[in-house]
Every structure is written in C-alpha cells, then in structure tokens.
C-alpha cells in the first residue's frame, strides 16, 4: 500500500546481526534485509556511524517525500544478550564483542573523526564527556524523585482532540479507565 500510494515513509531495519540467541545466517535465508522491499528502493549503511546515519536519513526523507517509500538496513551491533534469558555469550565470542567495541563503537567512531579532522581536542572531548555524565546523573536523580504519572497521562500527546486532522478509523476523543 505504501508503494501504491507513494507514501512518504522511510522503513528502517536495525540489523544488529543477531536474533534472540542466534545469528542472522541461522534464521534467515536472505540476510540482505534492505532488498526485501520488493519494488521499494533499499540499501544498507553503517548504522554505527552517527554522521552516516544523519546524512542518510536527510537524503531518504527528501526522497520519500518526492517518490514514496524507501527501505534502509542499518548495520549495527548488539553488545549484550537479547534479554535476561540470553547472556549473549553462547553464539559469539568475547573477542568478537571486543573487536566491535574497539573498531566499530559509535562513540569511538565519532571521537576518532573529531580528533582526526581537528574539529576538537582530546581534552575538550573529555570535559564534555564529564559534563554529560554529570548531567545524566542529575537527570536520573530528578526522575527518581518525580511522582509516578497517573492514568490520565496514558493518552497525553497521542492525539489532538477537535483537530482538523483526520485518521480513518480512529476516534480522537481518548478516554481512560481508572482501576
């Protein structure tokens, strides 16, 4: 339908190389997920490179607005297991994980780019990292002290009542039930 109606949609497949406890090659005959869009154009990018992702999404958004759907496969990596019951160590080695951390970690990719291009100094990045960590700690502390949201918040910012926008089959008036 998206292709038929030329909807401005960018489909993203985050491929972290492993499903629940197994590699892509063991659970999928076609691991070129970007090619599964049938008649939609699709391609694969390095989802670990934040600048590549940003530029790709700008291009893909402009394309979709003009031409309709597009499918992008982001080649990423999941460092940990999929859940509490999946430690993530039975189907890959510790060396594989360490190699990704040193060679393809998104933060390290950006750090190397900033330093390599002379866009920042190592001390600036270290100071910025400390500031961000401090800010996160402060935000977490504030959040932990905030009151728990009530049930009336369940539908906040989901739809606009009395809006001129129309969504087929959706009633704009949201209600909630207090248990």
C-alpha positions in Angstrom: 0.0 0.0 0.0 2.8 2.4 0.9 4.3 2.0 -2.6 0.9 2.1 -4.3 0.0 5.3 -2.6 3.6 6.7 -2.8 3.5 7.4 1.0 6.5 9.4 2.3 7.8 6.6 4.5 11.3 5.5 5.3 11.4 2.0 6.7 14.4 1.2 8.8 15.6 -2.3 9.7 18.1 -2.2 12.5 20.2 -5.3 11.9 22.3 -5.9 15.0 23.5 -9.2 13.5 21.7 -11.5 16.0 18.2 -12.5 16.7 17.2 -14.0 20.1 20.1 -16.3 20.7 21.2 -16.9 17.1 23.0 -15.2 14.2 21.1 -13.9 11.1 22.6 -16.6 8.9 21.0 -19.3 11.1 17.4 -17.8 11.0 17.1 -16.1 7.6 17.7 -17.4 4.1 18.0 -13.8 2.8 20.2 -11.7 5.1 20.1 -8.7 2.7 17.2 -7.2 4.6 17.4 -4.0 2.6 16.5 -5.9 -0.5 13.2 -7.1 0.9 11.2 -4.0 0.0 10.3 -5.7 -3.3 9.7 -2.6 -5.5 10.8 0.0 -2.9 14.4 1.1 -3.3 16.6 -0.1 -0.5 20.2 -0.1 0.7 22.4 -0.9 3.6 24.5 1.6 5.6 26.8 1.5 8.7 24.4 2.2 11.5 27.3 2.6 13.9 28.4 5.8 12.2 26.2 8.6 13.5 27.1 11.1 10.7 26.4 8.5 8.0 23.0 7.8 9.7 22.2 11.5 9.8 23.1 12.2 6.2 21.3 9.1 5.0 18.1 10.0 6.8 18.2 13.5 5.4 18.5 12.1 1.9 16.0 9.3 2.5 13.4 11.7 3.9 13.7 14.0 0.9 13.5 11.0 -1.5 10.4 9.6 0.3 8.6 13.0 0.1 9.1 13.2 -3.6 8.9 9.5 -4.6 7.4 7.3 -1.9 8.8 4.6 0.4 12.4 3.6 0.9 13.9 0.8 3.0 17.2 1.2 4.8 19.1 -1.5 6.6 21.3 -0.2 9.4 24.2 -2.5 10.1 24.6 -2.2 13.9 25.8 -4.4 16.7 24.2 -5.6 20.0 26.9 -5.8 22.7 24.7 -7.7 25.2 22.3 -10.5 25.2 18.8 -10.0 23.9 17.1 -10.4 27.3 17.7 -11.8 30.8 17.5 -15.4 29.4 20.0 -14.6 26.7 23.5 -13.8 28.1 24.8 -13.3 24.5 27.8 -15.4 25.0 26.8 -18.8 23.7 26.6 -17.8 20.0 29.5 -15.3 19.8 32.9 -14.9 21.3 34.2 -12.3 23.8 36.8 -11.5 21.2 34.1 -10.6 18.6 32.5 -8.2 21.0 35.8 -6.7 22.0 36.7 -6.2 18.3 33.4 -4.4 17.7 34.0 -2.2 20.7 37.4 -1.1 19.6 36.7 -0.9 15.8 33.1 0.0 15.3 31.8 1.6 18.5 29.6 4.6 17.5 31.2 6.9 20.2 34.7 5.9 19.2 33.9 6.4 15.5 32.8 10.0 16.3 35.7 10.6 18.7 38.3 9.5 16.1 36.6 11.6 13.4 36.5 14.7 15.6 40.2 14.3 16.6 41.4 13.2 13.2 39.8 16.1 11.4 41.0 18.6 14.1 37.4 19.5 14.9 38.1 19.0 18.7 40.9 18.4 21.1 41.1 15.3 23.3 40.8 17.5 26.5 37.6 19.1 25.1 36.0 15.7 24.5 37.0 14.5 28.0 35.5 17.6 29.6 32.3 17.3 27.5 32.0 13.6 28.5 32.3 14.5 32.2 29.7 17.2 31.8 27.3 14.8 30.0 27.8 12.1 32.7 27.2 14.7 35.4 24.0 15.9 33.6 22.7 12.4 33.2 23.3 11.6 36.9 21.4 14.8 37.9 18.5 13.9 35.5 18.3 10.4 36.8 18.2 11.7 40.4 15.4 14.1 39.5 13.4 11.5 37.6 13.7 9.1 40.6 12.2 11.8 42.8 9.4 12.7 40.4 5.9 11.4 41.2 4.6 8.4 39.3 2.3 9.6 36.4 -1.4 9.0 36.9 -3.6 7.1 34.4 -4.8 10.3 32.9 -1.3 10.7 31.4 -1.7 7.5 29.4 -3.0 9.3 26.3 -1.1 12.5 26.7 0.4 13.7 23.4 -1.0 10.8 21.4 -3.8 12.6 19.6 -5.3 16.1 19.5 -9.0 16.5 20.3 -11.1 18.6 18.0 -8.2 18.5 15.5 -8.8 19.2 11.8 -6.6 16.2 11.1 -8.5 13.0 10.3 -7.2 9.5 10.7 -9.5 6.9 9.2 -11.0 4.6 11.8 -9.6 6.5 14.8 -11.7 8.5 17.2 -9.8 11.5 18.5 -11.5 11.6 21.9 -9.3 9.4 24.2 -10.6 8.0 27.4 -9.1 6.0 30.2 -10.4 3.8 32.9 -9.2 4.3 36.5 -8.8 0.8 38.0 
